[in-house]
């Protein structure tokens, strides 16, 4: 949305001194959009992070099942070899994904797909993780690209809307009634503005 009275500098200052009903209406619309955009960005972050944590839980669950099943039914040589391979895959996957996602904050779809590949050593079922990470990063990037064009990105702060009586000589002359009288005098309206 384009704004006539609100700029990024106004948002960075944290507030807007309202002088007309049009400015008030625009500030109100901006505040509603800021809340909506902040909520949308928070949901994208939450979905991405929950997806990564669900992978960790599924991976530990499957590795435990594989570990218990192999020790009970397989021969000792085959069991040790497959458990070692699964453990290497588990440790390398956890290390790489934790480092790139949570430490470096990487959200690149190709990097996340590649660092998720060692999970296939635990079980071939988990080849869906690289595809899921690619898709989750694609969704995250899409939301971020859309929101980066909006005013107030990345934190989308709400504006503190104020009215200031410019005829007052000092702070003691500023009262709610004097501000309301000045607004009514300068901008006649039906009383719903303040």
Secondary structure as UniProt FT lines:
FT   HELIX           8..13
FT   STRAND          15..17
FT   HELIX           21..73
FT   HELIX           76..97
FT   HELIX           98..103
FT   HELIX           109..115
FT   HELIX           117..121
FT   HELIX           124..126
FT   HELIX           127..147
FT   TURN            148..149
FT   TURN            151..155
FT   STRAND          160..162
FT   TURN            166..167
FT   HELIX           171..173
FT   HELIX           176..186
//
